[in-house]
């Protein structure tokens, strides 16, 4: 279902963008795009917009703008990706997306964050950071953090780190993934707080992400998770992270897991991690 009050007010720009439909040599066309949209098949819609990447098609702008408010993230993403290849339209959509982040509609702000993330412009970081301080639901805050990670600019680190400790589990999971996605070097220390989270998905994301940074100060927590966390994926991730740290002090914990864990996958990871200890 598409929301009302969409980006369609920008559709008038299409007349300025181009006045006719043409082929780009990749088989894309307005009629094929509309047929895919009418089918309701997300994969078909995505395929047609991808085929129309370089299509000069003023009429295609309106359906793309409509999809920016789709309930399906994949459709919002592909529509924004298509628009990003049309700088004039992208500039107008960027301005409206930033305005939507300043509003009170959580779904509109979520969609706007997804658009800005797909555009990958560091210019949007200020607006995304401001939106993180507003009273949006967890899903919206997760989209904001995800957008910062997609943009990937190091200046977004403070926003992402804030997301690690605020909001609901969706936000914390998105923040863990975004922390890894940011360009530049980081210590990984802020991820340690996720290891004791009460939500299993957050612990999964935290243990998976922290393994990329070999955070020595997290060794004790990881050993505890390996020994007693009820989730086998968390235990597997903890074993892998301990192997990345490579501290010989983890020998006993890894040895116990390699022979005694109920999961064969955890036992395998623990065995492999033992070979990485110094």
N, C-alpha and C positions, 0 to 999 in steps of 0.2 A: 504494500500500500504506500502511496506517496502522500506526503504532507501538503497541507495548504500553505499559502504564503511562502512559496518556494523562490528559487532564483529566477523564475520566469520573467520578472520585471526587467531582467537584463537581456531578454530575447530580442528586444528592439535593436540592440547593438549588432545583431546578425546582419541586418540590412546594410550596415556600414561595413561589416566585415567582408561580405561578398554578396553579389546579387544573383548568382546562378549556381546550379548544381553541375559538377563535372566529375570525371573519373580520374583517379590518381594512379591507375595502372596496377592496382592491387585487388581489384574486384569489389571494392566497397562502393556503396551508393546509399542515398537517402531511403529509397524504397526497401532495400535489404535491411537497413537499420530498423525501420519502422515495423517490418514484418517480424523481426526478431523480438522487438519490444512487445508487440501484440501477442506473441506466443507465450510470453511470461517465462521463458526459459533463460535463466541467468547465463548459462554457458554460451548460448547462442547470441545473446546480447553482447557479451564480452568479446566474443569472436568477431562480430560485425564491427564493433568500434575499433578493435585492433586492426582489422583489415582496412578501415577507413582512416588510419593514422594521418595520412597526408592528403586525404580527400578535401578538395575545395568545395564546401557545401554549406551555404548560409542556412538552409532549412534544417540542417542537422544540429544546429546550436540549441534550438529549443528543446528537443528530446534529451540532449546531453544535460542541459540545465535542470530538467525535470528529474533526471536520475540522480542528481546530487542530493536529493532528498529521499532516495529509496530507503526502505528498511533494510536492504541487503548491502552490507559493507562492500562486497565485491563490486557491486554496480556503482556505488558512490565512487569507489576508487578508479574504476575504468573510465567513468565519465570525467572525473577530474584529470586523469592522465591524458585524455583526448583534448580537453580544453587547454591543458598546459602547453600543448603544441600550437596554440593560437594565442600569441602574446596579448593581443588587443582585448580579447574576451577574458583571458586570464587576469589581466589587471583589474577589470571591473568585478570579476568574481572574488578576487582577493579582498578588495575594499568592502564588498558586501559581507564576506565571511567574517572579517574582523568586526564589523558592526554587529553581526549575529552573536559573536562571542561576548559582546558587552550587554546582551539582552538577558531576559529571564527564562527563555524557553530552553530547557535542557536538551531536547532532541535537536532543535535547530543548532544549538551550540556544538553538539556532538558532530553533526554533519559538517558544520563549518570547520571544525578542527580536522576532520578527515580530509577535507578539501585542501586546507593549508598544508597539511603534512605531505600530501601527494605532490603539491606544487614545489615543495622542498626549498622554500626561500627563508633564509635566516631573518629576513625582515619581519616575519610573523611571530618571532619568539617573544617579543615584548607583549603582544596581545595574548598569546597563549599563557604566558606567565601570569598576567593579570587575571585571566579567566580561572586559573587554578586557585585563586584566592576567593572565588565566588562560591555561593552555596548551590553547586550543581550536584546532581546525583552521581553515584559511583561510575555508571556507564559513561557519562559525559567526561568526568575527570580522567577516566582511563583513556578515552579518545584523545584528550588533550596531551597526555603524557606520550601516548603512542605517536602522535604527530611530531612531537619534539624529537623522539627517537628516529622517526623517518627522515626528518630534516637532517639530523645527524651532526649539527654544528656544535662544537664544544661549548659555546656560550649557553647552551640549553642544559648544562649539567645541574645547575642549582634547581631548576624546575623539576628535573627527574629525581634528584635526591629528595626533594620535598615530597614527591609522590611515593617514595619508599616508606614513608612514615605517616602519611595522611590518607584519608579516604578509606574506602572499602577494599576488599580483596582484589577486585578487578583492577583498581588503580595500582595497587602494589605489584601485581603480576606484570602489568603493562610497564611500570617503572623499572622493574628488574630487566625486562627485555630491552627497554629504551637505553638503560645504562650501558648495556653491552654494545648497542648500536651506535652510540656517539663516537665521533672521530676523536683522535687524540689519546693520550695516556691518562689512566686513572688508577687509584690504589685498589679499588674494590672493597675497601673497608666499610662503606655505608651499607653494603649488601648483608653484612653480618646480622643486622637486626631482623632480617627475614627468616633466619634459621629457626627462630623460636616462635614463629607465627602460628596462631591456632588454626589457620586455614591451610589445608593440605596443598592446594594449588599454589599458594604463595611459597610454601616450603619447597615445593618442586622447582618453582622458578628461581628461588633464592639459591638452592644448592646447585642447580644447573649453571647459573650465571656466575656464581662466585668461583667456580672451578676455572674460569678463564683468567683469573687474576692471582691465583695461588696466594691467598690471604693467610699468612701464617698464624695470625692472631685468632683465626676462626677454627683452628685445628681441634681444640677441645670440644667445641660445639658439634663439629662434624663427626667426631668420634662417637659422641653421645647419640647423634641421629643414626649413625650406622648401626649402633648396638640396639637401639630401642624404638626407633620410629615405626609406627604400624604400617606405613606405606612403603612398598618395595621400591618404588621409583625414587623416593627421597633417599632411601638407603643406598640404592645404586649410585645416585648422583653424589652422595656423600663419599662413597668409596672412591669414585673417580676424582673428586676434588682433593681428597687426601693424597692420592697418587700424584696429583699435580703439585701439591705442596712439597711432597717428598721428604718429610721429616721422619727420621728413624723412630721418633717417639710414638709414632702411630702403628708400629709393627704389631703390637699385641691386639689392638682393635681390628686391624685388617686381617690378621691371621685368624682371629676368632670368627670373623664374618666369612672368610674364604672357606672355612670348613663346616661352620654351623648355621649359616643363614638358611632360612626356609626357601628362599628364592635362588634358583640356579643362576639367574642373571646377576644377582647381587654377589653370589659366590665367585662368579667369573670376573666381575669387575674388581672385587677385592683382591683376588689372586693376581690380576694384572697390576694393580696398584702397588702390591708388595715389591714388584721388580723395580719400581721407581724410587724406592726409599734410599736415602743416602746413608 
